Amino acid sequence: MNEEERELTRKWLRKWQELGPILEELRREDIRSAVTTGAITAFDDAFETSVRDFPPKPHSGLIEQQRLFKKLRERERLKRK
């Protein structure tokens, strides 16, 4: 990286240091002023369609995950012996 590129990088960093807090405040204000009821209504049909077309499975996979964790613990215990 030459000196000109370093200077451009420094300028870019200074601008982001200056603008970062401003952009963060704008983001927070957008979140505070968001109307979630409109979004919920807009996505309701899509959600209902996905539940209809891809119904939830009768299990979450946590039992299988715990079985695998137990198996790994047993292997680790046997390695230490």
Secondary structure by P-SEA (a helix, b strand, c coil): ccaaaaaaaaaaaaaaaaaaaaaaaaaaaaaaaccaaaaaaaaaaaaaaaaaacccccccaaaaaaaaaaaaaaaaaaaac
